Amino acid sequence: MFAVVRERVWALAFRARAALGARRDAGMVTSEYAVGIIASVAFAAVLYKVVTSGQVSSELQAIVKRALDAKM
């Protein structure tokens, strides 16, 4: 009987320890959020520069003009 109780206690402790470990590593820390935000802002700035450049802007305007002038 003592062996059964010991096994059940050990199993409960193991599950609790596993759940605690998973919970600790479940999210990002503040420094990871900061790096992610900086990378996102840098990517947005590069994308903005590309989209607002002269050649890309004229191509986008041509695409929109062709779409609006399309006849069905």
N, CA, C and O atoms as a Maestro MAE file, in Angstrom:
{
 s_m_m2io_version
 :::
 2.0.0
}

f_m_ct {
 s_m_title
 :::
 protein
 m_atom[288] {
  # First column is atom index #
  i_m_mmod_type
  r_m_x_coord
  r_m_y_coord
  r_m_z_coord
  i_m_residue_number
  s_m_chain_name
  s_m_pdb_residue_name
  s_m_pdb_atom_name
  i_m_atomic_number
  :::
  1 25 0.830 -1.190 0.000 1 A "MET " " N  " 7
  2 3 0.000 0.000 0.000 1 A "MET " " CA " 6
  3 2 0.871 1.248 0.000 1 A "MET " " C  " 6
  4 15 0.567 2.225 -0.684 1 A "MET " " O  " 8
  5 25 1.952 1.212 0.767 2 A "PHE " " N  " 7
  6 3 2.844 2.365 0.812 2 A "PHE " " CA " 6
  7 2 3.436 2.666 -0.572 2 A "PHE " " C  " 6
  8 15 3.636 3.828 -0.925 2 A "PHE " " O  " 8
  9 25 3.711 1.624 -1.341 3 A "ALA " " N  " 7
  10 3 4.285 1.800 -2.677 3 A "ALA " " CA " 6
  11 2 3.291 2.492 -3.610 3 A "ALA " " C  " 6
  12 15 3.679 3.335 -4.419 3 A "ALA " " O  " 8
  13 25 2.019 2.140 -3.499 4 A "VAL " " N  " 7
  14 3 0.993 2.752 -4.343 4 A "VAL " " CA " 6
  15 2 0.858 4.240 -4.021 4 A "VAL " " C  " 6
  16 15 0.800 5.071 -4.927 4 A "VAL " " O  " 8
  17 25 0.809 4.570 -2.742 5 A "VAL " " N  " 7
  18 3 0.705 5.971 -2.321 5 A "VAL " " CA " 6
  19 2 1.932 6.749 -2.788 5 A "VAL " " C  " 6
  20 15 1.812 7.870 -3.283 5 A "VAL " " O  " 8
  21 25 3.111 6.149 -2.626 6 A "ARG " " N  " 7
  22 3 4.337 6.811 -3.037 6 A "ARG " " CA " 6
  23 2 4.335 7.074 -4.550 6 A "ARG " " C  " 6
  24 15 4.757 8.144 -4.988 6 A "ARG " " O  " 8
  25 25 3.870 6.115 -5.344 7 A "GLU " " N  " 7
  26 3 3.816 6.285 -6.798 7 A "GLU " " CA " 6
  27 2 2.851 7.399 -7.193 7 A "GLU " " C  " 6
  28 15 3.147 8.190 -8.089 7 A "GLU " " O  " 8
  29 25 1.701 7.461 -6.528 8 A "ARG " " N  " 7
  30 3 0.717 8.499 -6.841 8 A "ARG " " CA " 6
  31 2 1.237 9.885 -6.471 8 A "ARG " " C  " 6
  32 15 1.048 10.841 -7.224 8 A "ARG " " O  " 8
  33 25 1.885 9.998 -5.322 9 A "VAL " " N  " 7
  34 3 2.460 11.283 -4.902 9 A "VAL " " CA " 6
  35 2 3.553 11.698 -5.876 9 A "VAL " " C  " 6
  36 15 3.634 12.864 -6.262 9 A "VAL " " O  " 8
  37 25 4.391 10.753 -6.272 10 A "TRP " " N  " 7
  38 3 5.455 11.050 -7.218 10 A "TRP " " CA " 6
  39 2 4.880 11.516 -8.564 10 A "TRP " " C  " 6
  40 15 5.390 12.457 -9.172 10 A "TRP " " O  " 8
  41 25 3.812 10.845 -9.019 11 A "ALA " " N  " 7
  42 3 3.182 11.216 -10.287 11 A "ALA " " CA " 6
  43 2 2.582 12.626 -10.206 11 A "ALA " " C  " 6
  44 15 2.715 13.409 -11.147 11 A "ALA " " O  " 8
  45 25 1.935 12.945 -9.107 12 A "LEU " " N  " 7
  46 3 1.366 14.283 -8.941 12 A "LEU " " CA " 6
  47 2 2.465 15.345 -8.891 12 A "LEU " " C  " 6
  48 15 2.328 16.412 -9.490 12 A "LEU " " O  " 8
  49 25 3.538 15.059 -8.189 13 A "ALA " " N  " 7
  50 3 4.645 16.005 -8.107 13 A "ALA " " CA " 6
  51 2 5.287 16.197 -9.467 13 A "ALA " " C  " 6
  52 15 5.643 17.318 -9.828 13 A "ALA " " O  " 8
  53 25 5.441 15.127 -10.224 14 A "PHE " " N  " 7
  54 3 6.031 15.217 -11.557 14 A "PHE " " CA " 6
  55 2 5.164 16.067 -12.482 14 A "PHE " " C  " 6
  56 15 5.675 16.910 -13.219 14 A "PHE " " O  " 8
  57 25 3.838 15.840 -12.441 15 A "ARG " " N  " 7
  58 3 2.926 16.638 -13.276 15 A "ARG " " CA " 6
  59 2 2.952 18.100 -12.875 15 A "ARG " " C  " 6
  60 15 2.947 18.973 -13.743 15 A "ARG " " O  " 8
  61 25 2.980 18.385 -11.592 16 A "ALA " " N  " 7
  62 3 3.020 19.766 -11.118 16 A "ALA " " CA " 6
  63 2 4.308 20.442 -11.551 16 A "ALA " " C  " 6
  64 15 4.285 21.595 -11.983 16 A "ALA " " O  " 8
  65 25 5.428 19.745 -11.442 17 A "ARG " " N  " 7
  66 3 6.711 20.308 -11.853 17 A "ARG " " CA " 6
  67 2 6.733 20.548 -13.366 17 A "ARG " " C  " 6
  68 15 7.257 21.564 -13.822 17 A "ARG " " O  " 8
  69 25 6.170 19.625 -14.140 18 A "ALA " " N  " 7
  70 3 6.134 19.768 -15.593 18 A "ALA " " CA " 6
  71 2 5.249 20.954 -15.997 18 A "ALA " " C  " 6
  72 15 5.596 21.716 -16.900 18 A "ALA " " O  " 8
  73 25 4.112 21.101 -15.324 19 A "ALA " " N  " 7
  74 3 3.218 22.213 -15.633 19 A "ALA " " CA " 6
  75 2 3.861 23.543 -15.272 19 A "ALA " " C  " 6
  76 15 3.706 24.519 -16.006 19 A "ALA " " O  " 8
  77 25 4.569 23.599 -14.168 20 A "LEU " " N  " 7
  78 3 5.238 24.826 -13.763 20 A "LEU " " CA " 6
  79 2 6.335 25.185 -14.744 20 A "LEU " " C  " 6
  80 15 6.497 26.357 -15.084 20 A "LEU " " O  " 8
  81 25 7.089 24.206 -15.205 21 A "GLY " " N  " 7
  82 3 8.144 24.456 -16.176 21 A "GLY " " CA " 6
  83 2 7.581 24.948 -17.495 21 A "GLY " " C  " 6
  84 15 8.152 25.848 -18.111 21 A "GLY " " O  " 8
  85 25 6.479 24.380 -17.938 22 A "ALA " " N  " 7
  86 3 5.860 24.805 -19.187 22 A "ALA " " CA " 6
  87 2 5.306 26.215 -19.045 22 A "ALA " " C  " 6
  88 15 5.374 27.004 -19.987 22 A "ALA " " O  " 8
  89 25 4.767 26.536 -17.895 23 A "ARG " " N  " 7
  90 3 4.210 27.857 -17.679 23 A "ARG " " CA " 6
  91 2 5.302 28.917 -17.674 23 A "ARG " " C  " 6
  92 15 5.088 30.025 -18.167 23 A "ARG " " O  " 8
  93 25 6.460 28.598 -17.130 24 A "ARG " " N  " 7
  94 3 7.544 29.564 -17.057 24 A "ARG " " CA " 6
  95 2 8.072 29.923 -18.439 24 A "ARG " " C  " 6
  96 15 8.485 31.062 -18.657 24 A "ARG " " O  " 8
  97 25 8.069 28.990 -19.369 25 A "ASP " " N  " 7
  98 3 8.618 29.223 -20.694 25 A "ASP " " CA " 6
  99 2 7.545 29.514 -21.735 25 A "ASP " " C  " 6
  100 15 7.834 29.496 -22.932 25 A "ASP " " O  " 8
  101 25 6.334 29.779 -21.315 26 A "ALA " " N  " 7
  102 3 5.231 29.924 -22.260 26 A "ALA " " CA " 6
  103 2 5.258 31.244 -23.020 26 A "ALA " " C  " 6
  104 15 4.801 31.286 -24.163 26 A "ALA " " O  " 8
  105 25 5.771 32.322 -22.436 27 A "GLY " " N  " 7
  106 3 5.708 33.611 -23.096 27 A "GLY " " CA " 6
  107 2 7.068 34.233 -23.319 27 A "GLY " " C  " 6
  108 15 8.104 33.676 -22.957 27 A "GLY " " O  " 8
  109 25 7.033 35.407 -23.928 28 A "MET " " N  " 7
  110 3 8.275 36.128 -24.172 28 A "MET " " CA " 6
  111 2 8.553 37.076 -23.013 28 A "MET " " C  " 6
  112 15 7.639 37.537 -22.330 28 A "MET " " O  " 8
  113 25 9.820 37.351 -22.811 29 A "VAL " " N  " 7
  114 3 10.198 38.323 -21.799 29 A "VAL " " CA " 6
  115 2 10.232 39.704 -22.433 29 A "VAL " " C  " 6
  116 15 10.131 39.835 -23.652 29 A "VAL " " O  " 8
  117 25 10.373 40.724 -21.613 30 A "THR " " N  " 7
  118 3 10.302 42.098 -22.093 30 A "THR " " CA " 6
  119 2 11.362 42.390 -23.146 30 A "THR " " C  " 6
  120 15 11.081 43.091 -24.118 30 A "THR " " O  " 8
  121 25 12.562 41.875 -22.979 31 A "SER " " N  " 7
  122 3 13.609 42.135 -23.969 31 A "SER " " CA " 6
  123 2 13.251 41.522 -25.323 31 A "SER " " C  " 6
  124 15 13.574 42.101 -26.360 31 A "SER " " O  " 8
  125 25 12.598 40.374 -25.330 32 A "GLU " " N  " 7
  126 3 12.176 39.775 -26.597 32 A "GLU " " CA " 6
  127 2 11.091 40.609 -27.258 32 A "GLU " " C  " 6
  128 15 11.080 40.756 -28.480 32 A "GLU " " O  " 8
  129 25 10.176 41.156 -26.461 33 A "TYR " " N  " 7
  130 3 9.173 42.060 -27.025 33 A "TYR " " CA " 6
  131 2 9.841 43.286 -27.633 33 A "TYR " " C  " 6
  132 15 9.461 43.719 -28.721 33 A "TYR " " O  " 8
  133 25 10.826 43.849 -26.950 34 A "ALA " " N  " 7
  134 3 11.512 45.038 -27.444 34 A "ALA " " CA " 6
  135 2 12.213 44.753 -28.766 34 A "ALA " " C  " 6
  136 15 12.118 45.548 -29.700 34 A "ALA " " O  " 8
  137 25 12.907 43.643 -28.852 35 A "VAL " " N  " 7
  138 3 13.594 43.289 -30.097 35 A "VAL " " CA " 6
  139 2 12.575 43.057 -31.211 35 A "VAL " " C  " 6
  140 15 12.793 43.481 -32.346 35 A "VAL " " O  " 8
  141 25 11.485 42.400 -30.903 36 A "GLY " " N  " 7
  142 3 10.433 42.177 -31.898 36 A "GLY " " CA " 6
  143 2 9.819 43.471 -32.399 36 A "GLY " " C  " 6
  144 15 9.560 43.613 -33.594 36 A "GLY " " O  " 8
  145 25 9.584 44.415 -31.497 37 A "ILE " " N  " 7
  146 3 9.008 45.706 -31.898 37 A "ILE " " CA " 6
  147 2 9.996 46.488 -32.753 37 A "ILE " " C  " 6
  148 15 9.612 47.088 -33.757 37 A "ILE " " O  " 8
  149 25 11.268 46.483 -32.360 38 A "ILE " " N  " 7
  150 3 12.277 47.205 -33.145 38 A "ILE " " CA " 6
  151 2 12.389 46.602 -34.539 38 A "ILE " " C  " 6
  152 15 12.468 47.340 -35.522 38 A "ILE " " O  " 8
  153 25 12.397 45.291 -34.643 39 A "ALA " " N  " 7
  154 3 12.464 44.640 -35.956 39 A "ALA " " CA " 6
  155 2 11.228 44.961 -36.793 39 A "ALA " " C  " 6
  156 15 11.341 45.182 -37.999 39 A "ALA " " O  " 8
  157 25 10.059 44.990 -36.171 40 A "SER " " N  " 7
  158 3 8.825 45.306 -36.896 40 A "SER " " CA " 6
  159 2 8.835 46.736 -37.411 40 A "SER " " C  " 6
  160 15 8.431 46.995 -38.545 40 A "SER " " O  " 8
  161 25 9.292 47.658 -36.587 41 A "VAL " " N  " 7
  162 3 9.352 49.065 -37.000 41 A "VAL " " CA " 6
  163 2 10.366 49.243 -38.121 41 A "VAL " " C  " 6
  164 15 10.115 49.989 -39.067 41 A "VAL " " O  " 8
  165 25 11.500 48.574 -38.028 42 A "ALA " " N  " 7
  166 3 12.509 48.667 -39.088 42 A "ALA " " CA " 6
  167 2 11.965 48.112 -40.401 42 A "ALA " " C  " 6
  168 15 12.174 48.705 -41.459 42 A "ALA " " O  " 8
  169 25 11.276 46.988 -40.340 43 A "PHE " " N  " 7
  170 3 10.681 46.415 -41.548 43 A "PHE " " CA " 6
  171 2 9.623 47.341 -42.128 43 A "PHE " " C  " 6
  172 15 9.544 47.505 -43.345 43 A "PHE " " O  " 8
  173 25 8.811 47.944 -41.272 44 A "ALA " " N  " 7
  174 3 7.781 48.879 -41.748 44 A "ALA " " CA " 6
  175 2 8.416 50.100 -42.407 44 A "ALA " " C  " 6
  176 15 7.904 50.597 -43.410 44 A "ALA " " O  " 8
  177 25 9.523 50.588 -41.852 45 A "ALA " " N  " 7
  178 3 10.199 51.742 -42.441 45 A "ALA " " CA " 6
  179 2 10.764 51.406 -43.818 45 A "ALA " " C  " 6
  180 15 10.640 52.201 -44.750 45 A "ALA " " O  " 8
  181 25 11.376 50.247 -43.950 46 A "VAL " " N  " 7
  182 3 11.909 49.835 -45.252 46 A "VAL " " CA " 6
  183 2 10.777 49.648 -46.254 46 A "VAL " " C  " 6
  184 15 10.886 50.085 -47.400 46 A "VAL " " O  " 8
  185 25 9.703 49.011 -45.837 47 A "LEU " " N  " 7
  186 3 8.555 48.814 -46.724 47 A "LEU " " CA " 6
  187 2 7.955 50.145 -47.150 47 A "LEU " " C  " 6
  188 15 7.579 50.306 -48.311 47 A "LEU " " O  " 8
  189 25 7.860 51.093 -46.240 48 A "TYR " " N  " 7
  190 3 7.331 52.417 -46.560 48 A "TYR " " CA " 6
  191 2 8.212 53.118 -47.596 48 A "TYR " " C  " 6
  192 15 7.703 53.723 -48.540 48 A "TYR " " O  " 8
  193 25 9.529 53.036 -47.420 49 A "LYS " " N  " 7
  194 3 10.454 53.649 -48.370 49 A "LYS " " CA " 6
  195 2 10.314 53.023 -49.754 49 A "LYS " " C  " 6
  196 15 10.346 53.730 -50.762 49 A "LYS " " O  " 8
  197 25 10.160 51.705 -49.806 50 A "VAL " " N  " 7
  198 3 10.026 51.027 -51.095 50 A "VAL " " CA " 6
  199 2 8.719 51.414 -51.774 50 A "VAL " " C  " 6
  200 15 8.700 51.705 -52.970 50 A "VAL " " O  " 8
  201 25 7.638 51.417 -51.022 51 A "VAL " " N  " 7
  202 3 6.323 51.697 -51.613 51 A "VAL " " CA " 6
  203 2 6.212 53.149 -52.042 51 A "VAL " " C  " 6
  204 15 5.534 53.441 -53.027 51 A "VAL " " O  " 8
  205 25 6.855 54.064 -51.336 52 A "THR " " N  " 7
  206 3 6.746 55.481 -51.695 52 A "THR " " CA " 6
  207 2 7.822 55.925 -52.670 52 A "THR " " C  " 6
  208 15 7.887 57.106 -53.011 52 A "THR " " O  " 8
  209 25 8.674 55.003 -53.131 53 A "SER " " N  " 7
  210 3 9.675 55.390 -54.130 53 A "SER " " CA " 6
  211 2 8.967 55.693 -55.445 53 A "SER " " C  " 6
  212 15 7.836 55.260 -55.665 53 A "SER " " O  " 8
  213 25 9.632 56.433 -56.309 54 A "GLY " " N  " 7
  214 3 9.018 56.889 -57.550 54 A "GLY " " CA " 6
  215 2 8.549 55.782 -58.457 54 A "GLY " " C  " 6
  216 15 7.413 55.821 -58.930 54 A "GLY " " O  " 8
  217 25 9.388 54.789 -58.718 55 A "GLN " " N  " 7
  218 3 9.040 53.723 -59.647 55 A "GLN " " CA " 6
  219 2 7.892 52.872 -59.120 55 A "GLN " " C  " 6
  220 15 6.957 52.570 -59.862 55 A "GLN " " O  " 8
  221 25 7.947 52.484 -57.861 56 A "VAL " " N  " 7
  222 3 6.889 51.650 -57.281 56 A "VAL " " CA " 6
  223 2 5.584 52.431 -57.212 56 A "VAL " " C  " 6
  224 15 4.513 51.884 -57.476 56 A "VAL " " O  " 8
  225 25 5.672 53.707 -56.857 57 A "SER " " N  " 7
  226 3 4.471 54.534 -56.766 57 A "SER " " CA " 6
  227 2 3.789 54.649 -58.131 57 A "SER " " C  " 6
  228 15 2.567 54.535 -58.225 57 A "SER " " O  " 8
  229 25 4.572 54.872 -59.185 58 A "SER " " N  " 7
  230 3 3.971 54.979 -60.512 58 A "SER " " CA " 6
  231 2 3.384 53.652 -60.971 58 A "SER " " C  " 6
  232 15 2.341 53.632 -61.624 58 A "SER " " O  " 8
  233 25 4.042 52.542 -60.638 59 A "GLU " " N  " 7
  234 3 3.496 51.229 -60.992 59 A "GLU " " CA " 6
  235 2 2.184 50.959 -60.259 59 A "GLU " " C  " 6
  236 15 1.236 50.448 -60.856 59 A "GLU " " O  " 8
  237 25 2.123 51.297 -58.977 60 A "LEU " " N  " 7
  238 3 0.882 51.104 -58.215 60 A "LEU " " CA " 6
  239 2 -0.238 51.970 -58.776 60 A "LEU " " C  " 6
  240 15 -1.380 51.522 -58.875 60 A "LEU " " O  " 8
  241 25 0.084 53.211 -59.145 61 A "GLN " " N  " 7
  242 3 -0.927 54.080 -59.737 61 A "GLN " " CA " 6
  243 2 -1.413 53.524 -61.071 61 A "GLN " " C  " 6
  244 15 -2.601 53.610 -61.381 61 A "GLN " " O  " 8
  245 25 -0.508 52.956 -61.861 62 A "ALA " " N  " 7
  246 3 -0.907 52.365 -63.137 62 A "ALA " " CA " 6
  247 2 -1.817 51.161 -62.921 62 A "ALA " " C  " 6
  248 15 -2.782 50.978 -63.663 62 A "ALA " " O  " 8
  249 25 -1.527 50.348 -61.928 63 A "ILE " " N  " 7
  250 3 -2.369 49.187 -61.629 63 A "ILE " " CA " 6
  251 2 -3.759 49.623 -61.211 63 A "ILE " " C  " 6
  252 15 -4.754 49.063 -61.671 63 A "ILE " " O  " 8
  253 25 -3.834 50.627 -60.334 64 A "VAL " " N  " 7
  254 3 -5.138 51.127 -59.872 64 A "VAL " " CA " 6
  255 2 -5.899 51.740 -61.046 64 A "VAL " " C  " 6
  256 15 -7.107 51.537 -61.168 64 A "VAL " " O  " 8
  257 25 -5.208 52.491 -61.916 65 A "LYS " " N  " 7
  258 3 -5.869 53.120 -63.060 65 A "LYS " " CA " 6
  259 2 -6.425 52.066 -64.011 65 A "LYS " " C  " 6
  260 15 -7.541 52.201 -64.511 65 A "LYS " " O  " 8
  261 25 -5.628 50.995 -64.264 66 A "ARG " " N  " 7
  262 3 -6.132 49.913 -65.133 66 A "ARG " " CA " 6
  263 2 -7.326 49.213 -64.500 66 A "ARG " " C  " 6
  264 15 -8.256 48.824 -65.207 66 A "ARG " " O  " 8
  265 25 -7.316 49.050 -63.212 67 A "ALA " " N  " 7
  266 3 -8.436 48.392 -62.533 67 A "ALA " " CA " 6
  267 2 -9.700 49.240 -62.600 67 A "ALA " " C  " 6
  268 15 -10.800 48.713 -62.768 67 A "ALA " " O  " 8
  269 25 -9.540 50.555 -62.469 68 A "LEU " " N  " 7
  270 3 -10.712 51.426 -62.515 68 A "LEU " " CA " 6
  271 2 -11.236 51.602 -63.937 68 A "LEU " " C  " 6
  272 15 -12.432 51.819 -64.136 68 A "LEU " " O  " 8
  273 25 -10.346 51.509 -64.925 69 A "ASP " " N  " 7
  274 3 -10.762 51.674 -66.324 69 A "ASP " " CA " 6
  275 2 -11.243 50.368 -66.965 69 A "ASP " " C  " 6
  276 15 -11.646 50.366 -68.128 69 A "ASP " " O  " 8
  277 25 -11.204 49.276 -66.233 70 A "ALA " " N  " 7
  278 3 -11.592 47.982 -66.786 70 A "ALA " " CA " 6
  279 2 -13.073 47.990 -67.126 70 A "ALA " " C  " 6
  280 15 -13.909 48.490 -66.373 70 A "ALA " " O  " 8
  281 25 -13.363 47.425 -68.272 71 A "LYS " " N  " 7
  282 3 -14.762 47.344 -68.706 71 A "LYS " " CA " 6
  283 2 -15.206 45.887 -68.645 71 A "LYS " " C  " 6
  284 15 -14.460 44.978 -69.010 71 A "LYS " " O  " 8
  285 25 -16.407 45.688 -68.188 72 A "MET " " N  " 7
  286 3 -16.923 44.318 -68.086 72 A "MET " " CA " 6
  287 2 -17.799 44.002 -69.253 72 A "MET " " C  " 6
  288 15 -18.328 42.895 -69.346 72 A "MET " " O  " 8
  :::
 }
 m_bond[287] {
  # First column is bond index #
  i_m_from
  i_m_to
  i_m_order
  :::
  1 1 2 1
  2 2 3 1
  3 3 4 2
  4 3 5 1
  5 5 6 1
  6 6 7 1
  7 7 8 2
  8 7 9 1
  9 9 10 1
  10 10 11 1
  11 11 12 2
  12 11 13 1
  13 13 14 1
  14 14 15 1
  15 15 16 2
  16 15 17 1
  17 17 18 1
  18 18 19 1
  19 19 20 2
  20 19 21 1
  21 21 22 1
  22 22 23 1
  23 23 24 2
  24 23 25 1
  25 25 26 1
  26 26 27 1
  27 27 28 2
  28 27 29 1
  29 29 30 1
  30 30 31 1
  31 31 32 2
  32 31 33 1
  33 33 34 1
  34 34 35 1
  35 35 36 2
  36 35 37 1
  37 37 38 1
  38 38 39 1
  39 39 40 2
  40 39 41 1
  41 41 42 1
  42 42 43 1
  43 43 44 2
  44 43 45 1
  45 45 46 1
  46 46 47 1
  47 47 48 2
  48 47 49 1
  49 49 50 1
  50 50 51 1
  51 51 52 2
  52 51 53 1
  53 53 54 1
  54 54 55 1
  55 55 56 2
  56 55 57 1
  57 57 58 1
  58 58 59 1
  59 59 60 2
  60 59 61 1
  61 61 62 1
  62 62 63 1
  63 63 64 2
  64 63 65 1
  65 65 66 1
  66 66 67 1
  67 67 68 2
  68 67 69 1
  69 69 70 1
  70 70 71 1
  71 71 72 2
  72 71 73 1
  73 73 74 1
  74 74 75 1
  75 75 76 2
  76 75 77 1
  77 77 78 1
  78 78 79 1
  79 79 80 2
  80 79 81 1
  81 81 82 1
  82 82 83 1
  83 83 84 2
  84 83 85 1
  85 85 86 1
  86 86 87 1
  87 87 88 2
  88 87 89 1
  89 89 90 1
  90 90 91 1
  91 91 92 2
  92 91 93 1
  93 93 94 1
  94 94 95 1
  95 95 96 2
  96 95 97 1
  97 97 98 1
  98 98 99 1
  99 99 100 2
  100 99 101 1
  101 101 102 1
  102 102 103 1
  103 103 104 2
  104 103 105 1
  105 105 106 1
  106 106 107 1
  107 107 108 2
  108 107 109 1
  109 109 110 1
  110 110 111 1
  111 111 112 2
  112 111 113 1
  113 113 114 1
  114 114 115 1
  115 115 116 2
  116 115 117 1
  117 117 118 1
  118 118 119 1
  119 119 120 2
  120 119 121 1
  121 121 122 1
  122 122 123 1
  123 123 124 2
  124 123 125 1
  125 125 126 1
  126 126 127 1
  127 127 128 2
  128 127 129 1
  129 129 130 1
  130 130 131 1
  131 131 132 2
  132 131 133 1
  133 133 134 1
  134 134 135 1
  135 135 136 2
  136 135 137 1
  137 137 138 1
  138 138 139 1
  139 139 140 2
  140 139 141 1
  141 141 142 1
  142 142 143 1
  143 143 144 2
  144 143 145 1
  145 145 146 1
  146 146 147 1
  147 147 148 2
  148 147 149 1
  149 149 150 1
  150 150 151 1
  151 151 152 2
  152 151 153 1
  153 153 154 1
  154 154 155 1
  155 155 156 2
  156 155 157 1
  157 157 158 1
  158 158 159 1
  159 159 160 2
  160 159 161 1
  161 161 162 1
  162 162 163 1
  163 163 164 2
  164 163 165 1
  165 165 166 1
  166 166 167 1
  167 167 168 2
  168 167 169 1
  169 169 170 1
  170 170 171 1
  171 171 172 2
  172 171 173 1
  173 173 174 1
  174 174 175 1
  175 175 176 2
  176 175 177 1
  177 177 178 1
  178 178 179 1
  179 179 180 2
  180 179 181 1
  181 181 182 1
  182 182 183 1
  183 183 184 2
  184 183 185 1
  185 185 186 1
  186 186 187 1
  187 187 188 2
  188 187 189 1
  189 189 190 1
  190 190 191 1
  191 191 192 2
  192 191 193 1
  193 193 194 1
  194 194 195 1
  195 195 196 2
  196 195 197 1
  197 197 198 1
  198 198 199 1
  199 199 200 2
  200 199 201 1
  201 201 202 1
  202 202 203 1
  203 203 204 2
  204 203 205 1
  205 205 206 1
  206 206 207 1
  207 207 208 2
  208 207 209 1
  209 209 210 1
  210 210 211 1
  211 211 212 2
  212 211 213 1
  213 213 214 1
  214 214 215 1
  215 215 216 2
  216 215 217 1
  217 217 218 1
  218 218 219 1
  219 219 220 2
  220 219 221 1
  221 221 222 1
  222 222 223 1
  223 223 224 2
  224 223 225 1
  225 225 226 1
  226 226 227 1
  227 227 228 2
  228 227 229 1
  229 229 230 1
  230 230 231 1
  231 231 232 2
  232 231 233 1
  233 233 234 1
  234 234 235 1
  235 235 236 2
  236 235 237 1
  237 237 238 1
  238 238 239 1
  239 239 240 2
  240 239 241 1
  241 241 242 1
  242 242 243 1
  243 243 244 2
  244 243 245 1
  245 245 246 1
  246 246 247 1
  247 247 248 2
  248 247 249 1
  249 249 250 1
  250 250 251 1
  251 251 252 2
  252 251 253 1
  253 253 254 1
  254 254 255 1
  255 255 256 2
  256 255 257 1
  257 257 258 1
  258 258 259 1
  259 259 260 2
  260 259 261 1
  261 261 262 1
  262 262 263 1
  263 263 264 2
  264 263 265 1
  265 265 266 1
  266 266 267 1
  267 267 268 2
  268 267 269 1
  269 269 270 1
  270 270 271 1
  271 271 272 2
  272 271 273 1
  273 273 274 1
  274 274 275 1
  275 275 276 2
  276 275 277 1
  277 277 278 1
  278 278 279 1
  279 279 280 2
  280 279 281 1
  281 281 282 1
  282 282 283 1
  283 283 284 2
  284 283 285 1
  285 285 286 1
  286 286 287 1
  287 287 288 2
  :::
 }
}
